[in-house]
């Protein structure tokens, strides 16, 4: 008698054997082990006593689909996500899994009846697997990834590599987070003026890989701009002789400017106020957790021509490497607004090869004696010029506090600068692992974690 040769599908329960006359029938034997089903089949002929031989699937098994009552996930943010499933079915709890932890979350009667529940307390930029159970029985699962920890109230605009940034921003309104994909590169040849429809903007480098690369040429706040922030970006221009990160040559009012968790290099200056922007007002400038290197003659901040008010500058946990090294001050404050004081705090920063031109000072206050400057927990190495005419500030009396600051023996400081710091009896080469190549990790155990940018502290 002919054997059954054809594979049986998961839906075949009683069916004529393929290739046999209709009077030939078969029976099946089903062995179930969890979700794996073992099938065998044999055929009997109506006019024969002996059945056919058993036939099986090629490997003897096939796998059925799991039950899936979860329909979707929605409203996924950095902290929350809503799970939707078939309303009214029996469910008891979720199992919420990430690479770091596993959590059980019970389902309430109201959530069961509604067929949806919002998970809270999630971590930003994390992939989650959520499984739904009725006691021990798995009834479905889904996966999603939480967003970055964007500030609330901002519209999110996700760039794709090759997008025209001007065109993307032209479609935005209000407060905007412009998200650059991890590892992407965007390079501009024209300046970027923030559109009038955009108020606050964050240039945001997505996590999950290397920092996005962005050559901005220069960014300018406009009349409606309230805030410009760079976050987790690798920022650069063509070199120390041209262009700026922000060149404020337009009128704006009480704008806030900040850099956080960035690397900034190869540009003439970080923030410059000039031309049509001299009457603008800046509420705050804030730099945190950022490394600045190979910055040209305009230094980090240059507001020399500014007639409007600048309220505060706060810089902490930053590294400055080769900033205005042979050209001018690291920070140049206004010479034209003599009536408005600036609060200027620098804390836990490392400075290397800065202000190496004779007579140029770390902070040039341009003879304005109103400001309140405080420099604390900072480390200066290989700064100053050979004739030792470089001060920490051009006006001694406006430096209200200096505490726990240190300088290495290869700093050629003016005596006023020396009085504001404590000398450490070794050179920068003896203190850092490889300062000439931008590695300022402290290798000298005697100085361990005393001052400077904490990113370089030894464990």
C-alpha positions, 0 to 999 in steps of 0.5 A: 500500500502507498505510504503517506508522503506529504507533510501535514499542516497544523490545521489538518486534523482529518483529511484524505491522504494525498495521493490515495483514493477517497476511500482511503482514510487516515488517523493521526497521533498527536503528541504535545510537548509545550508548544511543540507538536509531534504529528504522525499519520497512518492510512487505512484502506476500506478494502484492506485490513492492514494499515499503511505505514506511519508517516511523519513530518520531515523532522517529526515536529512543527511549532504553533504560534504563541497566544497573542492578546497584546494588540499594541504599545502606544504613548511611549516616552522616556519614562512611560508606555501604554500597553493595549490588549484584548479587553475583558480577558483573564489576565493577572500581571505583566513581566517587564524585562530589560537588560538591567532588570526584571519587574512584575507589575500587577494588573488592576480590575479596571485595567483588565476590563479596559484592556489597557494599562500605562507602565511608569518608572521606565528608563530612558533609551532602553529596550523593554520586553513586556509579557502579559500573564494569567497566573502562570500562563503566558498570553502575549508579549511585545517590545518597545524602546523608550525615548531619550529623556527629552524635556517635557513640552518640547516637540521632537524632530528626528533627523535622518542622515542627509536631511536639510536642517533648514527645511526641517526647522522651517516646519517646526513651531514652539520649543523643539528638540532636533535629534541627530542619530547616533554616529551621523554626520551633518556639515554646513557651509552656511550659517544657521539662523533659528527660524522665528517660529522656533523659541527654544531649540536643543541640538540633541545627539541621540545615545546608543552609539558614537556622538553625532558629528555636526559642523554648524558653521555658525548658529545665530539666535533670532528675535524670538529665540529663548534658548539654544542648547547643544547636548551630547554632540561632537561639534567642530568647524574647519579650524582655529582661523574661522567660524564659531559655534554661536555668532550672535549678529542678530537682535535677541532678548534674554536668550539662554545658551548652553553646552552639555556633554559635548566635544567642541573643537577646531573653531575660531570661537565658541560664542561671539557677539558682534554686529547686529547682535551687540544690543542683544541681551543674554540671560545665561551662558552655561557649559557643563561636562564638555571638552573644548580644544583647538579654539582660536583667537576669540576664545570661549566667550567674547562679548567685548562689543556687547552693549546689552546685558549679560546676567550670568556665566556658569562653567563646571566640569569642563576641560579647555585644551589649547584655547586662544593659546597664542592669541588672546584671553580665554574669556573676554567680557564686555567693554561697552556695558559698564553698568550691568554686573555679570555673575561668573562662576568657574568650578571643577575645570581643567585648563591646559595650554591656554593664554600663552600670549604676553599680557593676555589674561585668562579673563579680560574684564575690559576695565569694568569693575562691577562683576562677581567672579569666582574660580574654585577647584580648578587645575591650570597646566602649561598656561601663561607666557614666557614673560609671566605677564598673564593674570587670572583676571585683568582686574584683581578686585572683582575676583571674589573667591578663589579656593582649591585651585592649583597650577603646575610648575610649567605655568608661567603666571603673573604673581597675582595668578599665583596668589589665587592658586597653589603651586603643585611641584611638578610639570603637566607631563608629570601630572597627566598621562598624555597632555599633548594628545588631550589625555588629562587623566591624573597619573600622579597618586600624590595629586589624586582627585584634588581639583580639575575636571572630574572626568580625568580623576583616577579611580 
